[in-house]
Amino acid sequence: MSDLETEIARRRTFAIISHPDAGKTTLTEKLLLYGGAIQLAGSVTAKKNRRQATSDWMELEKQRGISITSTVLQFEYDGCVLNLLDTPGHQDFSEDTYRTLVAADSAVMLIDNARGVEPQTIKLFAVCRQRGIPIFTFINKMDRPGLDPLDLMANLEEVLGIRSAPVFWPIGDGDQFQGVYDRQSSQLHLYDRVQHGANKAPVRIVDLSDPTLDEIIGSGPAQKLRDDIELLDVAGEPLDPERIAKGEITPLFFGSAVTNFGVERFLKRFIDLAPTPTSRPAQGGEIEPSEPEFRGFVFKIQANMDPNHRDRVAFLRVVSGRFERDMVALNPRSKKSVRLTRPQKLFASDRETVDVAYPGDIIGLTNPGVFQLGDTVCTGAPVQFRGFPRFAPEHFGVLRNRKSEKYKQFQKGIEQLSEEGVVQLFHEINAGRTEPILGVVGQLQFEVIQFRLISEYGVETSLDRLPYGHARWIQGPEDALREVYWGMGTRRVEDSFGNFVCLFESQWGMNHIIENNPKLRFLSTALDL
Ligand code: GDP
């Protein structure tokens, strides 16, 4: 195996998807506890910066008590390099959250055992499903009483339409939670509670066939475990690696992040089952990770991570080849060559620099003004990764420029912010240059836009909210389009690329139109339209 192949084989790039409070932060910390964190970028580093930050931009973050900045954590476990992409969740839920999933090769879906599948999980799951990436389900908080594990499986199937294949099975819950049974090894992993879970949980391993099992875990729990396992063996979904790889079934794990129960075992099994960095579609064919030329795509642009500068950082996912600091690469969109000089700064932990990166890794490029969302960066013959998706916004409004003499700055600001992916712009069809309708996925993005327009472009604006809550890109034959009865509560517009979009006030109204027009396609994601 070449060095490049060895590095690819040991990498896993994934994101945790969950509803707020399911325990994502806790699980992330625990994964870092088990892996030695080798580089902390984005969230952790940014938090450190934030403490010293006095800039007004950071002020917005402080006021709201949220983290707008967050990116990727890299840690090693058992010889593997894990890139954990952070998906901003609470009020800072935005299109970035979805975009991050485009850079991931698999996802861990974290679910609160008492709540089951929750709304934000549904949205993030839909994006993963659409991409067809493997989704691993971790049912968390087993140290608290929750739903019956079989009911949780039914919940996944009913709400998300995915069948699960239990890898672990819990032994009790709440106070009675003793550990997990690993169906592949037929072993029970029993834990002692560690104070606050600050240390790795001590574990005792027992075979299911151990004659003293009833004494060890009690005869009631032992009988329930045997019964459940028998049922799963007969009626459950087998752990078929091919179907997992396509995201058709989800391997199911149980544990408790706060007490560390099941976390390390999960990490091990995840590494076994999760894909190594995958190929990506480009014009002219798939780009395989093992191809020697360095290629990557920009999936996120972040403004002002360094409070002392007005920098924009372009986050790039390496797809193929080996990245080296100071290398000269091409941006085929602008046809310009660029020296990738300062990727290291973001990833400063022990060392100041990232000298090399491999497929699956994320690097931050600070070259000002050079990159746009979806750009390809490559060496060798120019290639272009195929369509970077845009996701249907859920909040809409019109921004009014308060001072007419600032018109040019206003226009420029809005355009640049849309190129960065902070906002999507929609226009009345054939209406010429009217003020655009702005669409965002998370409400907070409006505040971010207004804030940045003031601080970077000197433009004060006011926002008129519009009553729409849904958008779909619509495709289909002309005559079918003409026949649609749009009714009240809809507005037809076009996006910045001239694609036809309809905004809907209510989900019910939208579904009604979708059902009545089977010849048309209503897309919640725009990709290469
Ligand atoms: P996030 O919003 O998904 O990042 O969730 P956090 O990690 O911040 O956790 C939300 C709350 O759930 C916190 O109070 C955690 O201490 C708690 N929590 C997380 N994991 C567990 C768990 O395994 N068991 C219990 N009992 N509480 C947990």
Residues whose N, C-alpha, C, O or C-beta is under 5 A from the ligand:
A	BS01	GDP	H19 P20 D21 A22 G23 K24 T25 T26 L27 N140 K141 M142 D143 R144 G255 S256 A257 V258 T259
